[in-house]
Every structure is written in C-alpha cells, then in structure tokens.
Amino acid sequence: MNVVMPAEYGNHFGYFLGDRPILMISDLDVIQNIFLKNSKQFKDRPKFFLNAKPFVSSVLALRGERWRHVRRLMTPFFTHHKISSQEITDIVVNSVDTCILKIMTQKEQIVKVDDRMQSITLDIICKCGLNMYDKDVHEDNSQLKSAAKEFMASAHNSVCFLEKKLEKDELTGNALILLLAAYDTTSMGLTYAFYCLAKHQDIQNTLREEIGLHGYQSRYVDMNTLREEIGLHGYQSRYVDMVWSESLRLFPPVATFAQREAAEDVVLNDIFIQKGTIVQLPIWHINHDPNIWPEPHKFNPQRFLPENSDGDDRARAAFLTFGLGPRTCMGIELARHEARYTLSKMVQKFRIETCAQTPDPLELICPTEILYPKDGLYLRFIPLNE
Ligand code: HEM
C-alpha cells in the first residue's frame, strides 16, 4: 500500500482503515510542515489497535504529557556519549565476536544472515537495555519464546534506572518496547546491508580498504581502537556509515509505523486536515522516489557523503527510515553503533558473496510493521586469509 498507492493517487490522498481516516502524504514540504514545523498539532501517534497493558504504557504508545515525560527521562540513555561508552561497546564487541566464532566453526560457509543478526541484536539489547543475559542466544536452538518469557519475568528489574519516576506498567511496557523496537529493526537493517555488500563486491572492497586505512589493520578490532575511532576522535571510517545509511534507504526495515494524529482541524499547504485524521509517512515510497533519489534502486553509498547532504529540514524529510520530528526513533545511535562494528568486523574477517540460495530479487514480507526477507537470507561467508 505504501508503495503502490502514492504512485497511483499522487502525493496526498486519503482512505479509511475501518473507521479511521488516514492521509498519506509524500510531498516533502507538507511532510516537513506536519512532522517538524507543526509537530505540536501532530504530536501523538494514533491509539494502538493493540490496546493491551503494558504495551499501551510504553514510550511508543503513550500520548501527550505522559509521553513527553517518559521520553525526556529515557533520552539521556540513548545519547551518542552513552551508547559509545565502554560498557556498551564491550557488549557489542563481545556479541559480534561470538557470532564470528560461530560462523568460523560451522562446516558450511553458507550463513543464514537474518538468524545470525537476530542473535547479535537480541543479545545486545537484552544485555544493554534489559540486564538479561542468555548464553545460548547465538546457538541454533536458542528459543526466542523462552527468552521472551524470561524477559517478561525480569522486565521490572530491567529498566530500574527509571524506577522512581515511572509507574509500574510504564516500566514493564518500556522494557517490552525496548526489546521489540531494537531487535528486529536493527537485525533486519544489518541483514539488508550484507545483502547489498554481497551484491556489490566493489563497494565491499572499498569498505574493507577504508577500514584498513583507518586503523583496523589488526586481526581484531580491539576495544581501545574502537573507542578511539568512535568515541574520542570521531569515527574515521565514514564509509561504513555511508554503507549503513544507503542500505537503510534501499531497505527501510520499518514500513508503516511513522504516523501522527491531528490534534485539531488544520490547513497546511492548502490541504484541510480534520482533527483525528491519521497522517501516514510512506517511508518506502519516499526513500525510492526518483525525484528525490536519482536512480533510486541503485546501491550507491556516495549519496551519503557529508558534502552531498546539507542536513537541512528538507534533506531530513527525504530519508525517513527512522521517522521524523520529536517522536523520531530513539535508537538511532545504538543501531549505528552496532552496525559500525558488525559491518566493519565482518568484512574484515570474511568475503561475503551471494550463493545458490540467495534470493534474487529479494522478496520481502511485512507481517506487522517490520520488513523481513520472505524466505530468509542466505549468503556465503568466506574466511579471509590473515
Ligand atoms: C535500523 C534500526 C531501526 C529502525 C529502522 C527504526 C525505525 C523506527 C521508526 C520508523 C520509528 C517511528 C518514528 C516516527 O514515528 O517518526 C521508531 C521509533 C522508535 N524506535 Fe526505532 N528503529 C530502529 C532501531 C531502534 C533501536 C535500536 C531502539 C532502542 C534501543 C529503538 C527504539 C525506538 C523507540 C523507543 C521509538 C519510539 C519513539 C517515540 O515514540 O518517542 N529503535 N523507530
């Protein structure tokens, strides 16, 4: 719907989902007006269909002043400084290195990439956000169900840093949301990044060379190097960020979630928006609009060279993978931190290629909010000689 309808009906049109009026907007000026300039009139997401506790008490679903309060409390834990701390970096490094070891020791070089990435991101968010350690998370028989059970049981302890400030339901709801929001979004982002790299050996080589040039010559990217690269002196190998952004543009893992409800009647850019209307961002459509992104289906990390993006509101509205405005994704820094290390380390250790099981083209499904490769993604990980 996100893809087909804007192409057919133009840059703004409405439809009903049950009794809910939805307005789909793909004009960048209107998007800026709604999500950035007039965000006070569009501050909340619509009420969730899933009206169950503790989910409705999470930052994702809260509305109005309560959302503002919870978001303000949580924000300090998601800053660049906090995310690139030694504690979190240790967790990221440890998880990716365990995954590499697992790939190295398996007999076949064929890797089910989405499975492996899910283990990494589940491991990281459970340790960083929920204080929950599962030693089998990288094993094939790791039961997501039992992990989820354990998570629910320990949910209250998990966000204890907020304990005195939040209601019990909000603590549990936010723990649940941290898990849901962080794990499959980032794992699918990484899966698509590896798919793009496997299909573009030249770009994979450039990334490998860049990492070598900027201090990743050693076999292992040790903690000090990583902190120096990311934390203290700014990250040197910008190319890995460009690869990450470009694959997230081509394959935005979250398809439909960026929505806002109009708090009052309003006219913007000559469009009358009635109170209660739900404005929907067509993320996929904008990320592939040839008027915004020339040759939109081409994987070209150069688009994200700092000099090619002027960082103004319009540029921000053109890359919608993390949503836009005050309710934009809280986990951008954590996802980037995980991606920098995972992509860098994997291309340093392996040549990643497509194999007979790699789907081409990649067929995607969207059972809820997140896009998954229909039959998983298999790639060949060939260890590189030291
Ligand atoms: C590649 C990875 C990710 C993608 C593509 C992604 C995408 C999104 C999108 C599209 C939204 C809706 C934004 C809007 O309505 O404007 C969102 C919200 C959110 N994301 Fe992410 N996300 C990712 C990773 C993460 C991670 C790692 C975390 C947590 C550690 C996280 C936590 C959240 C939260 C809490 C919200 C709700 C914010 C609010 O309502 O105030 N996300 N994300």
Boltz pocket constraint, residues with backbone or C-beta under 6 A from the ligand:
constraints:
  - pocket:
      binder: B
      contacts: [[A, 59], [A, 60], [A, 61], [A, 71], [A, 177], [A, 178], [A, 181], [A, 182], [A, 183], [A, 185], [A, 186], [A, 189], [A, 252], [A, 253], [A, 254], [A, 257], [A, 258], [A, 259], [A, 320], [A, 321], [A, 322], [A, 323], [A, 324], [A, 325], [A, 326], [A, 327], [A, 328], [A, 329], [A, 330], [A, 331], [A, 332], [A, 334], [A, 335]]
      max_distance: 6.0
